[in-house]
Amino acid sequence: MNTELNNNRIGFCCILLGNNPSKFRSTTVTWCSKNLNTYEQKLREITKSNLSELTRVIDYCINRRIWLYRISSDLIPLPDHPLGIETWLDSPVALAEEWQLAKEKVAEYLLLGGRLTVHPSQYVSISSPKDNVRQNSINNLEYHGLLFDRLGLPRTHFALINIHVSNGKLGNLSVDTVRDSIARLSDSVVSRLTFENEDKSFWTAENLSTYFRTPIVFDTLHYSCNSGDISFDSAFEYARQSWESFAPKVRQLCHHSEGITGPNDRRHSDFVKEIPALGCDIEVEAKMKNLAIEKFL
């Protein structure tokens, strides 16, 4: 793996914009429920198309020397829903060639120094007091773990699965629930799991580091909106130490974005004016995706 590239990873999230934008496809539970005779074939067609598109996007990253890319959490249609589970589990057989090509492209990217991550939906809540919400969240995380296994990604925080613990409204009352959820997750997920500091309420980097033995993905805009009354350097240090403690052989990863109207605006701007020198891999969460990082490459 190219050490020089590892020291300078700046990446973008999910889709390409510009002259040849991404064409990732999706569908809905409603459509599938209304088309029970044909929906399985459509799910296979979408999966085939999206795996091909993933390969194309990784090729783009290689050609542009972009060595960090966040895979869309919607790459596979309905993988954790009863209508889509069977098709998802069977896809390595039904779409063996497509999976092999995607896996080979991922292996090439990793060999050159690339890093792939994923950020499941905001609806994933392993802290929820509602059993059905929590079980659905666990099912979704298990899908992401299996997805990364199928793509040949390592079971380490290098190929991280990053989530929000919760919206923080319950404070530390949700800690036992989160720990119980983690205990129910497979190694495929736990070995990659990271938590992100929130843009409001309780789950700052400081509080995450107090209650959980999990690497913290430090989000700069979330810190600006929810500093927890400590300095940027101090908050970042909590995150840095979490990587040293729980993923010592893996380079720390952070998120960077800027608010549309200022540092306390939670809405992400189209572009970023600068990328902070944090000494870690940085995913830029700007609305203009790959176009927002071009001037920094």
C-alpha positions as a Markdown table, in Angstrom:
| # | Residue | x | y | z |
|---|---|---|---|---|
| 1 | Met | 0.0 | 0.0 | 0.0 |
| 2 | Asn | 1.3 | 3.4 | -1.0 |
| 3 | Thr | 2.3 | 5.2 | 2.3 |
| 4 | Glu | 2.6 | 8.6 | 0.6 |
| 5 | Leu | -1.0 | 8.4 | -0.6 |
| 6 | Asn | -2.2 | 7.2 | 2.8 |
| 7 | Asn | -0.8 | 10.5 | 4.3 |
| 8 | Asn | -3.0 | 12.6 | 2.0 |
| 9 | Arg | -6.4 | 11.1 | 1.7 |
| 10 | Ile | -9.2 | 13.5 | 1.0 |
| 11 | Gly | -12.4 | 12.1 | -0.3 |
| 12 | Phe | -16.1 | 12.7 | -1.2 |
| 13 | Cys | -19.4 | 11.0 | -0.5 |
| 14 | Cys | -21.5 | 8.6 | -2.6 |
| 15 | Ile | -22.1 | 10.2 | -6.0 |
| 16 | Leu | -20.3 | 11.8 | -8.9 |
| 17 | Leu | -21.4 | 15.2 | -10.2 |
| 18 | Gly | -20.1 | 17.0 | -13.3 |
| 19 | Asn | -19.9 | 15.9 | -17.0 |
| 20 | Asn | -20.6 | 12.2 | -16.3 |
| 21 | Pro | -22.7 | 12.1 | -13.1 |
| 22 | Ser | -23.5 | 8.9 | -11.2 |
| 23 | Lys | -26.5 | 6.8 | -12.3 |
| 24 | Phe | -27.1 | 4.8 | -9.1 |
| 25 | Arg | -30.7 | 3.4 | -9.2 |
| 26 | Ser | -33.2 | 2.7 | -6.5 |
| 27 | Thr | -36.7 | 1.6 | -5.9 |
| 28 | Thr | -39.3 | 1.6 | -3.1 |
| 29 | Val | -41.2 | -0.8 | -0.9 |
| 30 | Thr | -44.4 | 0.6 | -2.3 |
| 31 | Trp | -43.5 | -0.2 | -5.9 |
| 32 | Cys | -42.3 | -3.7 | -5.0 |
| 33 | Ser | -45.5 | -4.4 | -3.0 |
| 34 | Lys | -47.6 | -3.4 | -6.0 |
| 35 | Asn | -45.5 | -5.5 | -8.4 |
| 36 | Leu | -45.1 | -8.8 | -6.6 |
| 37 | Asn | -44.7 | -10.8 | -9.9 |
| 38 | Thr | -41.8 | -8.7 | -11.2 |
| 39 | Tyr | -40.1 | -6.9 | -8.3 |
| 40 | Glu | -37.4 | -9.6 | -7.7 |
| 41 | Gln | -36.2 | -9.2 | -11.3 |
| 42 | Lys | -36.1 | -5.4 | -10.9 |
| 43 | Leu | -34.1 | -5.7 | -7.7 |
| 44 | Arg | -31.5 | -7.9 | -9.5 |
| 45 | Glu | -31.4 | -5.4 | -12.4 |
| 46 | Ile | -30.8 | -2.5 | -9.9 |
| 47 | Thr | -28.1 | -4.4 | -8.0 |
| 48 | Lys | -26.4 | -5.3 | -11.3 |
| 49 | Ser | -26.5 | -1.6 | -12.5 |
| 50 | Asn | -25.3 | -0.2 | -9.2 |
| 51 | Leu | -22.3 | -2.6 | -8.9 |
| 52 | Ser | -21.3 | -1.6 | -12.4 |
| 53 | Glu | -21.7 | 2.1 | -11.4 |
| 54 | Leu | -19.6 | 1.5 | -8.2 |
| 55 | Thr | -16.8 | 0.1 | -10.4 |
| 56 | Arg | -17.0 | 3.1 | -12.7 |
| 57 | Val | -16.8 | 5.6 | -9.7 |
| 58 | Ile | -13.8 | 3.8 | -8.2 |
| 59 | Asp | -12.2 | 4.0 | -11.6 |
| 60 | Tyr | -12.8 | 7.7 | -11.6 |
| 61 | Cys | -11.2 | 8.0 | -8.2 |
| 62 | Ile | -8.2 | 6.1 | -9.4 |
| 63 | Asn | -7.8 | 8.3 | -12.5 |
| 64 | Arg | -8.2 | 11.5 | -10.4 |
| 65 | Arg | -6.0 | 10.1 | -7.6 |
| 66 | Ile | -8.8 | 10.4 | -5.0 |
| 67 | Trp | -7.9 | 7.9 | -2.4 |
| 68 | Leu | -10.9 | 8.1 | -0.1 |
| 69 | Tyr | -14.5 | 7.4 | -1.2 |
| 70 | Arg | -17.7 | 6.8 | 0.8 |
| 71 | Ile | -19.9 | 4.2 | -0.7 |
| 72 | Ser | -23.6 | 4.9 | -0.8 |
| 73 | Ser | -25.6 | 3.2 | 1.9 |
| 74 | Asp | -28.3 | 2.6 | -0.8 |
| 75 | Leu | -26.0 | 0.7 | -3.1 |
| 76 | Ile | -28.2 | -2.5 | -2.8 |
| 77 | Pro | -32.1 | -2.1 | -3.0 |
| 78 | Leu | -34.0 | -3.1 | 0.1 |
| 79 | Pro | -31.4 | -5.5 | 1.5 |
| 80 | Asp | -32.8 | -5.5 | 5.0 |
| 81 | His | -36.5 | -5.5 | 4.1 |
| 82 | Pro | -38.5 | -8.8 | 3.9 |
| 83 | Leu | -39.2 | -8.1 | 0.2 |
| 84 | Gly | -35.5 | -7.7 | -0.7 |
| 85 | Ile | -33.6 | -10.0 | 1.7 |
| 86 | Glu | -33.8 | -13.2 | -0.4 |
| 87 | Thr | -32.7 | -11.4 | -3.5 |
| 88 | Trp | -29.8 | -9.7 | -1.7 |
| 89 | Leu | -28.6 | -12.9 | -0.1 |
| 90 | Asp | -28.8 | -14.7 | -3.4 |
| 91 | Ser | -27.1 | -12.0 | -5.5 |
| 92 | Pro | -23.6 | -13.5 | -5.3 |
| 93 | Val | -25.0 | -16.5 | -7.3 |
| 94 | Ala | -27.4 | -14.6 | -9.6 |
| 95 | Leu | -24.8 | -11.8 | -10.2 |
| 96 | Ala | -21.5 | -13.7 | -9.8 |
| 97 | Glu | -19.8 | -11.9 | -12.6 |
| 98 | Glu | -20.8 | -8.4 | -11.4 |
| 99 | Trp | -19.7 | -9.1 | -7.8 |
| 100 | Gln | -16.4 | -10.4 | -9.0 |
| 101 | Leu | -15.7 | -7.3 | -11.1 |
| 102 | Ala | -16.6 | -5.0 | -8.3 |
| 103 | Lys | -14.5 | -7.0 | -5.9 |
| 104 | Glu | -11.5 | -6.9 | -8.2 |
| 105 | Lys | -11.9 | -3.1 | -8.7 |
| 106 | Val | -12.0 | -2.6 | -4.9 |
| 107 | Ala | -8.9 | -4.7 | -4.5 |
| 108 | Glu | -7.1 | -2.6 | -7.1 |
| 109 | Tyr | -8.2 | 0.6 | -5.3 |
| 110 | Leu | -6.9 | -0.7 | -1.9 |
| 111 | Leu | -3.6 | -1.8 | -3.4 |
| 112 | Leu | -3.0 | 1.7 | -4.8 |
| 113 | Gly | -3.7 | 3.3 | -1.3 |
| 114 | Gly | -7.5 | 3.9 | -1.5 |
| 115 | Arg | -9.9 | 3.7 | 1.4 |
| 116 | Leu | -13.6 | 2.9 | 1.3 |
| 117 | Thr | -16.2 | 3.7 | 4.0 |
| 118 | Val | -19.9 | 3.8 | 4.5 |
| 119 | His | -22.3 | 5.9 | 6.6 |
| 120 | Pro | -25.7 | 4.2 | 7.1 |
| 121 | Ser | -28.9 | 6.1 | 7.2 |
| 122 | Gln | -29.8 | 8.6 | 9.9 |
| 123 | Tyr | -32.7 | 6.2 | 10.7 |
| 124 | Val | -30.3 | 3.6 | 12.0 |
| 125 | Ser | -30.7 | 4.0 | 15.8 |
| 126 | Ile | -29.1 | 1.4 | 18.0 |
| 127 | Ser | -30.1 | 3.6 | 21.0 |
| 128 | Ser | -33.8 | 3.5 | 20.3 |
| 129 | Pro | -36.1 | 2.5 | 23.2 |
| 130 | Lys | -38.4 | 0.9 | 20.6 |
| 131 | Asp | -37.4 | -2.8 | 20.1 |
| 132 | Asn | -38.6 | -2.9 | 16.4 |
| 133 | Val | -36.6 | 0.3 | 15.6 |
| 134 | Arg | -33.5 | -1.1 | 17.2 |
| 135 | Gln | -33.9 | -4.5 | 15.5 |
| 136 | Asn | -34.3 | -2.9 | 12.1 |
| 137 | Ser | -31.2 | -0.8 | 12.8 |
| 138 | Ile | -29.2 | -3.9 | 13.7 |
| 139 | Asn | -30.5 | -5.6 | 10.5 |
| 140 | Asn | -29.3 | -2.6 | 8.4 |
| 141 | Leu | -25.9 | -2.6 | 10.0 |
| 142 | Glu | -25.6 | -6.4 | 9.3 |
| 143 | Tyr | -26.3 | -5.7 | 5.7 |
| 144 | His | -23.5 | -3.2 | 5.6 |
| 145 | Gly | -21.1 | -5.6 | 7.2 |
| 146 | Leu | -22.0 | -8.3 | 4.7 |
| 147 | Leu | -21.7 | -5.8 | 1.8 |
| 148 | Phe | -18.2 | -4.9 | 2.9 |
| 149 | Asp | -17.3 | -8.6 | 3.3 |
| 150 | Arg | -18.5 | -9.4 | -0.2 |
| 151 | Leu | -16.5 | -6.5 | -1.6 |
| 152 | Gly | -13.4 | -7.9 | 0.1 |
| 153 | Leu | -12.9 | -5.1 | 2.5 |
| 154 | Pro | -10.9 | -5.7 | 5.7 |
| 155 | Arg | -12.7 | -6.3 | 9.0 |
| 156 | Thr | -11.0 | -3.3 | 10.6 |
| 157 | His | -11.8 | 0.4 | 11.1 |
| 158 | Phe | -9.9 | 1.1 | 7.9 |
| 159 | Ala | -13.2 | 0.1 | 6.2 |
| 160 | Leu | -15.4 | 1.8 | 8.7 |
| 161 | Ile | -19.1 | 1.7 | 9.1 |
| 162 | Asn | -19.9 | 5.1 | 10.7 |
| 163 | Ile | -23.2 | 5.9 | 12.5 |
| 164 | His | -24.8 | 8.3 | 14.9 |
| 165 | Val | -25.5 | 7.0 | 18.4 |
| 166 | Ser | -28.7 | 9.0 | 18.6 |
| 167 | Asn | -30.0 | 12.5 | 18.6 |
| 168 | Gly | -28.8 | 12.9 | 22.2 |
| 169 | Lys | -32.1 | 13.8 | 23.7 |
| 170 | Leu | -31.9 | 10.9 | 26.2 |
| 171 | Gly | -28.4 | 11.9 | 27.3 |
| 172 | Asn | -26.5 | 9.1 | 29.0 |
| 173 | Leu | -29.7 | 7.2 | 29.7 |
| 174 | Ser | -29.3 | 5.4 | 26.3 |
| 175 | Val | -25.8 | 4.0 | 27.1 |
| 176 | Asp | -27.0 | 0.6 | 28.3 |
| 177 | Thr | -29.2 | 0.2 | 25.3 |
| 178 | Val | -26.4 | 1.1 | 22.9 |
| 179 | Arg | -24.1 | -1.4 | 24.6 |
| 180 | Asp | -26.7 | -4.1 | 24.4 |
| 181 | Ser | -27.1 | -3.4 | 20.7 |
| 182 | Ile | -23.4 | -3.6 | 20.1 |
| 183 | Ala | -23.3 | -7.0 | 21.9 |
| 184 | Arg | -25.9 | -8.3 | 19.4 |
| 185 | Leu | -23.9 | -7.2 | 16.3 |
| 186 | Ser | -21.6 | -9.6 | 14.4 |
| 187 | Asp | -17.8 | -9.2 | 14.2 |
| 188 | Ser | -18.3 | -8.1 | 10.6 |
| 189 | Val | -20.0 | -4.9 | 12.0 |
| 190 | Val | -18.3 | -4.4 | 15.3 |
| 191 | Ser | -14.8 | -4.6 | 13.8 |
| 192 | Arg | -15.7 | -1.7 | 11.6 |
| 193 | Leu | -18.1 | 0.4 | 13.8 |
| 194 | Thr | -17.4 | 4.0 | 14.5 |
| 195 | Phe | -19.5 | 6.8 | 16.2 |
| 196 | Glu | -19.8 | 10.4 | 15.1 |
| 197 | Asn | -20.1 | 13.5 | 17.3 |
| 198 | Glu | -23.5 | 15.1 | 17.0 |
| 199 | Asp | -24.5 | 18.6 | 15.9 |
| 200 | Lys | -26.7 | 19.1 | 19.0 |
| 201 | Ser | -27.5 | 17.6 | 22.4 |
| 202 | Phe | -25.4 | 15.2 | 24.4 |
| 203 | Trp | -23.2 | 13.2 | 22.1 |
| 204 | Thr | -20.1 | 15.4 | 21.8 |
| 205 | Ala | -16.7 | 13.8 | 21.1 |
| 206 | Glu | -16.0 | 14.1 | 24.8 |
| 207 | Asn | -19.1 | 12.2 | 25.9 |
| 208 | Leu | -18.7 | 9.5 | 23.3 |
| 209 | Ser | -15.2 | 8.9 | 24.5 |
| 210 | Thr | -16.4 | 8.7 | 28.1 |
| 211 | Tyr | -19.0 | 6.0 | 27.5 |
| 212 | Phe | -17.9 | 3.8 | 24.6 |
| 213 | Arg | -14.8 | 1.9 | 23.5 |
| 214 | Thr | -15.3 | 2.9 | 19.8 |
| 215 | Pro | -13.3 | 5.1 | 17.4 |
| 216 | Ile | -14.9 | 8.5 | 17.0 |
| 217 | Val | -15.2 | 10.1 | 13.6 |
| 218 | Phe | -14.7 | 13.8 | 14.4 |
| 219 | Asp | -17.1 | 16.1 | 12.4 |
| 220 | Thr | -15.9 | 19.7 | 12.2 |
| 221 | Leu | -19.3 | 21.3 | 11.5 |
| 222 | His | -21.0 | 19.3 | 14.2 |
| 223 | Tyr | -18.3 | 20.5 | 16.6 |
| 224 | Ser | -19.0 | 24.1 | 15.5 |
| 225 | Cys | -22.8 | 23.6 | 16.2 |
| 226 | Asn | -22.3 | 21.7 | 19.4 |
| 227 | Ser | -18.9 | 22.4 | 21.0 |
| 228 | Gly | -19.7 | 21.1 | 24.5 |
| 229 | Asp | -18.0 | 24.2 | 25.9 |
| 230 | Ile | -14.5 | 22.9 | 25.1 |
| 231 | Ser | -12.0 | 24.0 | 22.5 |
| 232 | Phe | -11.7 | 22.6 | 19.0 |
| 233 | Asp | -8.3 | 21.2 | 19.8 |
| 234 | Ser | -9.6 | 19.5 | 23.0 |
| 235 | Ala | -12.6 | 18.0 | 21.2 |
| 236 | Phe | -10.4 | 16.7 | 18.4 |
| 237 | Glu | -8.0 | 15.3 | 20.9 |
| 238 | Tyr | -10.8 | 13.1 | 22.4 |
| 239 | Ala | -11.4 | 11.7 | 18.9 |
| 240 | Arg | -7.7 | 11.2 | 18.2 |
| 241 | Gln | -7.2 | 9.3 | 21.4 |
| 242 | Ser | -10.1 | 7.0 | 20.6 |
| 243 | Trp | -8.4 | 5.9 | 17.4 |
| 244 | Glu | -5.1 | 5.4 | 19.3 |
| 245 | Ser | -6.9 | 3.3 | 21.9 |
| 246 | Phe | -9.3 | 1.2 | 19.8 |
| 247 | Ala | -7.9 | 1.2 | 16.3 |
| 248 | Pro | -4.1 | 1.9 | 16.8 |
| 249 | Lys | -3.0 | 0.5 | 13.5 |
| 250 | Val | -5.6 | 2.5 | 11.4 |
| 251 | Arg | -5.3 | 6.1 | 10.3 |
| 252 | Gln | -7.9 | 8.3 | 11.9 |
| 253 | Leu | -10.8 | 9.6 | 9.8 |
| 254 | Cys | -12.7 | 12.9 | 10.1 |
| 255 | His | -15.6 | 14.6 | 8.4 |
| 256 | His | -15.3 | 18.2 | 7.2 |
| 257 | Ser | -18.0 | 20.5 | 6.0 |
| 258 | Glu | -19.0 | 24.2 | 6.3 |
| 259 | Gly | -22.4 | 25.7 | 7.0 |
| 260 | Ile | -24.2 | 27.6 | 4.3 |
| 261 | Thr | -24.4 | 30.9 | 6.2 |
| 262 | Gly | -21.7 | 30.3 | 8.9 |
| 263 | Pro | -20.1 | 27.9 | 11.3 |
| 264 | Asn | -23.3 | 27.4 | 13.3 |
| 265 | Asp | -25.5 | 26.5 | 10.3 |
| 266 | Arg | -26.1 | 22.8 | 10.2 |
| 267 | Arg | -26.9 | 22.8 | 6.5 |
| 268 | His | -23.9 | 21.8 | 4.3 |
| 269 | Ser | -22.6 | 24.3 | 1.8 |
| 270 | Asp | -22.0 | 23.4 | -1.9 |
| 271 | Phe | -18.2 | 23.9 | -1.6 |
| 272 | Val | -15.7 | 24.3 | 1.2 |
| 273 | Lys | -13.2 | 27.2 | 1.5 |
| 274 | Glu | -10.5 | 25.2 | 3.1 |
| 275 | Ile | -9.7 | 21.7 | 4.5 |
| 276 | Pro | -8.2 | 21.8 | 8.0 |
| 277 | Ala | -4.7 | 20.3 | 8.5 |
| 278 | Leu | -5.8 | 17.7 | 11.0 |
| 279 | Gly | -3.3 | 15.0 | 10.2 |
| 280 | Cys | -5.9 | 12.4 | 9.3 |
| 281 | Asp | -8.1 | 11.2 | 6.4 |
| 282 | Ile | -10.9 | 13.6 | 5.7 |
| 283 | Glu | -14.2 | 13.0 | 4.0 |
| 284 | Val | -15.6 | 16.3 | 2.7 |
| 285 | Glu | -19.4 | 16.4 | 3.1 |
| 286 | Ala | -20.2 | 19.2 | 0.6 |
| 287 | Lys | -23.2 | 19.2 | -1.7 |
| 288 | Met | -21.1 | 19.4 | -4.8 |
| 289 | Lys | -19.4 | 16.1 | -3.9 |
| 290 | Asn | -16.3 | 15.4 | -6.1 |
| 291 | Leu | -16.4 | 18.9 | -7.6 |
| 292 | Ala | -15.9 | 20.4 | -4.1 |
| 293 | Ile | -12.5 | 18.7 | -3.6 |
| 294 | Glu | -11.0 | 19.2 | -7.0 |
| 295 | Lys | -9.0 | 22.3 | -6.1 |
| 296 | Phe | -7.5 | 20.5 | -3.1 |
| 297 | Leu | -6.3 | 17.4 | -5.0 |
